[in-house]
Amino acid sequence: MKIVKGPVKLDINAFRQGLKASARIQDAGMILIHYGFVRSNDLAGNRVVKIDVRADAEKLAAILHKTAAMNGIVAVDAWIVEGTLEVGDDIMLLGVAGDTRGNVIAALSSALDAVKAGVTDKYQHLA
């Protein structure tokens, strides 16, 4: 788990290698990674110029711990960028390694929903 001040470019290959370094990786059959970055429009279609992102490390750690305990999951990690970010800047990598597609997709979906609902706080600057 890592929360960094940005903007910074997240290294997806280093992130993937961290997941593959799990002591239990031999029990995994796949890794699924969410790679989030700032988009140019909000959900209502308004143009986004930049966003301010903050993250709660304690809540993130709790979500990762809960996700790691899910059926078939062998490794979980997240890197989040905090700060004022512009369109195209990286925000988050969230990855799950596990035994089967169903278990990994369910774990990533659950973790991502929890992170978006309770870990990251975003303020969008609209044009």
VOPAGU-2260 file (C-alpha; in pm, 1 decimal, decimal comma):
REM VOPAGU-2260
SITE   aa  ch    i         X         Y         Z
SITE  MET   A    0       0,0       0,0       0,0
SITE  LYS   A    1     129,1     340,0     -90,9
SITE  ILE   A    2     -18,5     691,2     -88,2
SITE  VAL   A    3     201,6     944,8    -266,4
SITE  LYS   A    4     185,8    1318,6    -326,4
SITE  GLY   A    5     140,0    1395,8    -691,6
SITE  PRO   A    6     119,5    1442,4    -966,9
SITE  VAL   A    7     335,2    1137,4   -1036,4
SITE  LYS   A    8     330,5     863,0   -1298,9
SITE  LEU   A    9     249,6     528,8   -1139,7
SITE  ASP   A   10     465,2     235,9   -1253,5
SITE  ILE   A   11     217,7     -40,6   -1338,4
SITE  ASN   A   12     499,0    -290,1   -1405,2
SITE  ALA   A   13     654,4    -237,4   -1060,7
SITE  PHE   A   14     304,8    -263,0    -911,7
SITE  ARG   A   15     240,2    -594,2   -1091,4
SITE  GLN   A   16     578,1    -728,4    -980,6
SITE  GLY   A   17     489,0    -643,9    -620,9
SITE  LEU   A   18     173,3    -853,7    -648,0
SITE  LYS   A   19     368,0   -1140,0    -806,9
SITE  ALA   A   20     617,5   -1129,9    -517,9
SITE  SER   A   21     348,6   -1262,9    -281,3
SITE  ALA   A   22     455,6   -1570,1     -86,7
SITE  ARG   A   23     138,1   -1743,9    -210,7
SITE  ILE   A   24     152,6   -1641,4    -577,5
SITE  GLN   A   25     187,6   -2006,9    -686,7
SITE  ASP   A   26    -178,1   -2045,5    -580,3
SITE  ALA   A   27    -288,7   -1768,7    -817,6
SITE  GLY   A   28    -399,5   -1797,9   -1176,8
SITE  MET   A   29    -450,0   -1431,1   -1256,1
SITE  ILE   A   30    -391,2   -1071,9   -1155,3
SITE  LEU   A   31    -649,1    -803,0   -1224,8
SITE  ILE   A   32    -546,3    -436,8   -1203,1
SITE  HIS   A   33    -759,8    -123,4   -1200,8
SITE  TYR   A   34    -563,1     175,2   -1337,8
SITE  GLY   A   35    -751,1     498,7   -1265,8
SITE  PHE   A   36    -664,4     841,3   -1404,8
SITE  VAL   A   37    -831,5    1182,7   -1433,5
SITE  ARG   A   38   -1088,3    1202,0   -1712,7
SITE  SER   A   39   -1191,4    1520,7   -1893,2
SITE  ASN   A   40   -1561,3    1508,7   -1801,4
SITE  ASP   A   41   -1755,8    1431,8   -1485,9
SITE  LEU   A   42   -2046,9    1186,9   -1480,7
SITE  ALA   A   43   -2289,6    1468,5   -1569,5
SITE  GLY   A   44   -2085,8    1561,8   -1877,3
SITE  ASN   A   45   -1928,4    1880,2   -1738,8
SITE  ARG   A   46   -1570,3    1953,9   -1846,4
SITE  VAL   A   47   -1316,4    1882,7   -1570,8
SITE  VAL   A   48   -1003,5    2099,8   -1558,6
SITE  LYS   A   49    -838,4    1937,4   -1255,4
SITE  ILE   A   50    -925,5    1754,1    -935,2
SITE  ASP   A   51    -804,0    1757,0    -577,2
SITE  VAL   A   52    -760,5    1407,1    -432,2
SITE  ARG   A   53    -710,8    1304,5     -68,6
SITE  ALA   A   54    -690,7     949,4      68,9
SITE  ASP   A   55    -742,4     793,8     412,2
SITE  ALA   A   56    -458,3     546,4     475,0
SITE  GLU   A   57    -627,5     370,5     768,0
SITE  LYS   A   58    -945,5     303,0     572,9
SITE  LEU   A   59    -743,2     184,4     273,2
SITE  ALA   A   60    -543,6     -57,2     489,1
SITE  ALA   A   61    -866,4    -199,1     635,3
SITE  ILE   A   62   -1016,2    -253,7     288,8
SITE  LEU   A   63    -701,2    -424,9     161,8
SITE  HIS   A   64    -694,3    -649,0     470,1
SITE  LYS   A   65   -1060,8    -746,5     421,4
SITE  THR   A   66   -1006,9    -809,7      49,6
SITE  ALA   A   67    -699,8   -1026,7     113,8
SITE  ALA   A   68    -915,8   -1252,8     332,3
SITE  MET   A   69   -1166,7   -1318,9      53,8
SITE  ASN   A   70   -1197,0   -1668,3     -95,9
SITE  GLY   A   71    -911,7   -1753,1    -333,2
SITE  ILE   A   72    -724,7   -1422,5    -298,0
SITE  VAL   A   73    -347,0   -1441,2    -248,5
SITE  ALA   A   74    -237,4   -1076,1    -283,9
SITE  VAL   A   75    -390,7    -728,3    -283,3
SITE  ASP   A   76    -228,9    -387,4    -315,7
SITE  ALA   A   77    -316,2     -24,6    -387,6
SITE  TRP   A   78    -122,1     287,1    -476,1
SITE  ILE   A   79    -307,7     620,5    -462,0
SITE  VAL   A   80    -190,3     965,1    -573,9
SITE  GLU   A   81    -299,4    1262,5    -364,1
SITE  GLY   A   82    -286,2    1628,7    -459,9
SITE  THR   A   83    -408,9    1852,4    -736,8
SITE  LEU   A   84    -418,6    1646,9   -1055,6
SITE  GLU   A   85    -491,9    1741,1   -1415,7
SITE  VAL   A   86    -671,0    1550,8   -1691,3
SITE  GLY   A   87    -471,5    1239,2   -1778,5
SITE  ASP   A   88    -279,5    1226,4   -1447,7
SITE  ASP   A   89    -269,2     892,6   -1266,1
SITE  ILE   A   90    -489,0     854,7    -956,2
SITE  MET   A   91    -479,7     491,8    -848,7
SITE  LEU   A   92    -360,4     138,7    -906,9
SITE  LEU   A   93    -558,2    -133,3    -730,3
SITE  GLY   A   94    -464,6    -494,2    -790,8
SITE  VAL   A   95    -580,8    -836,8    -683,7
SITE  ALA   A   96    -413,2   -1173,6    -745,0
SITE  GLY   A   97    -610,4   -1491,3    -694,2
SITE  ASP   A   98    -702,3   -1839,0    -799,1
SITE  THR   A   99    -994,7   -1797,7   -1039,6
SITE  ARG   A  100   -1150,6   -1527,0   -1254,3
SITE  GLY   A  101   -1470,7   -1521,5   -1050,5
SITE  ASN   A  102   -1294,0   -1478,0    -718,1
SITE  VAL   A  103   -1055,5   -1211,8    -849,1
SITE  ILE   A  104   -1322,9   -1007,1   -1027,2
SITE  ALA   A  105   -1548,3   -1015,6    -720,1
SITE  ALA   A  106   -1261,5    -911,4    -491,0
SITE  LEU   A  107   -1146,0    -627,2    -714,6
SITE  SER   A  108   -1499,9    -499,7    -762,7
SITE  SER   A  109   -1569,4    -506,5    -389,3
SITE  ALA   A  110   -1240,1    -336,5    -302,6
SITE  LEU   A  111   -1280,0     -70,3    -571,8
SITE  ASP   A  112   -1633,6      15,4    -462,3
SITE  ALA   A  113   -1515,6      41,9    -100,0
SITE  VAL   A  114   -1217,2     261,1    -190,5
SITE  LYS   A  115   -1429,4     496,2    -400,9
SITE  ALA   A  116   -1696,5     515,4    -127,2
SITE  GLY   A  117   -1475,5     561,4     176,4
SITE  VAL   A  118   -1105,9     616,0     105,0
SITE  THR   A  119   -1068,7     882,1    -161,7
SITE  ASP   A  120   -1216,9    1227,0    -138,4
SITE  LYS   A  121   -1222,3    1419,0    -466,6
SITE  TYR   A  122   -1309,7    1778,2    -551,2
SITE  GLN   A  123   -1349,0    1848,0    -923,4
SITE  HIS   A  124   -1262,5    2187,7   -1071,0
SITE  LEU   A  125   -1501,3    2240,1   -1364,0
SITE  ALA   A  126   -1451,1    2463,8   -1666,7
